[in-house]
Structures are given as C-alpha cells and as structure tokens.
Amino acid sequence: QDVLTQSPSASASLGASVKLTCTLSSGHTSYAIAWHQQHPEKGPRFLMKLNSDGSHIRGDGIPDRFSGSSSGAERYLTISSLQSEDEADYYCQTWVTGSRLFGGGTKLTVL
Amino acid sequence: EVQLLESGGDLVQPGGSLRLSCAASGFTFSSYAMSWVRQAPGTGLEWVSVISSSGGSTYNADSVKGRFTISRDNSKNTLYLQMNSLGAEDTAVYYCAKEVGPYGGNTNGYFDYWGQGTLVTVSS
C-alpha cells in the first residue's frame, strides 16, 4: 500500500480555485507532508510544509494564493486565483526514518 | 540565494559506473542534510539517498542499496552520488535537494530547495 496517494489529474479555469488532495495511508495519518510544484523540464520547487493540524509554512517567495489544510488522513493544497503558470505537476512528500516518500503526483491543467 | 548545481550525468553502458556531483552555494552547506531524488522519463519523483550534515549517517532506497553511495565534502560544499552496476532502470534525471534539518532521519525530512537536475542514460 502506497503511503501517499494523489489523483493523477485535475483541472480548473483561469482565475478560479482548485483543491488538490494527498491521502496518507493507514498508520501514517498524523504525518506532516510537503508540497512541491514541478513545471515540465524543470526541477521541482518547494511550496510548503503542511502539518496534520492544517498549519503550514510556505517556501521562499511562494505567494499566499497557495494554502494548505488538513482533515484526518487528507492533506490539501488549495490554489486560488489560478494563473496560467500554475499549470504544473504537484507532488506531496513525507518522511520516515531512513526514507523519503513521494505521492504519484497530480497534473494540474488550467483551462 | 540558494543554488544547487548538479553535474556528471552522461550516457553509460549497462553495468557501468558514474559519479554525480552537486555544487551548493548560498547557505551553510555543512549544517544541512542533503538528498538525491531521481525522475525516470515520464514518471514521478523517486527518492534515492540521504546523507546527514556531517556525513555520518546515510540511507538509501531499496532500489539502489549496495549499488549507489552518497557522500559529501563539506570543505568543498559538494554532494556526490557514486553509482555502480547501472541498469536501464536507473535512467533518469537526478536532482540534489537540500533538507531543512541536519539529521537525515525522521525529523523534518523534507526538501526546501532543489537543483535543476542532470540526466543519466543507461543504454548500450
């Protein structure tokens, strides 16, 4: 069973909001995660660390259009006022002793 | 400004070896754990190895255990990945990534900066 599960794709309209979901498996539901953004042919970019209580810390230069929240085993990334440059792959990531784990990623299309 | 610059990627034959480097700048390199993460063509991110700030602790993914060795030279602000017995499944872009803490263990094991990657192709 994968520790982190993400839907493969999502879409939303320019100017709208979208909520991406990362689900933690049983036994890991209290874990914090990190969200990363990756544009095609580019290295990933850290967006935020998201705790189980919904508190989050954004990376350097990340606008407050990007926010995080949590509910049980679910970790969410909400992007508001969608812009064309938000079209990218989004990965959630967590950690255990001796390993770092990624979700399969969600490809976000901005319509 | 934090910068991570990978190098050393190349075309290598199956069974061959390669050493990747990651030159770091803009932060106190010796204070942070560092990881290698790879991405095979058209797929997602896969963590490979982590090393603590001092170099005293290392961990590797099962897929590379016994074949890859992570190391660092804090005097040169450089991270390395020695890759041996390479197979087609190791073909990927390899990224170095800075962790937010020093330990590489189970405390805040996430990445706040990434490099742009270097391509390793294993093919005859």
Interface residues (C-beta under 8 A of the other chain):
Chain A: A32 I33 A34 H36 Q38 K42 G43 P44 R45 F46 K49 G59 D60 D89 Y91 Q93 T94 W95 V96 T97 G98 S99 R100 L101 F102 G103 G104 G105
Chain B: S35 V37 G44 L45 E46 W47 V50 Y59 A61 Y95 A97 V100 G105 N106 N108 G109 Y110 F111 D112 Y113 W114 G115 Q116 G117
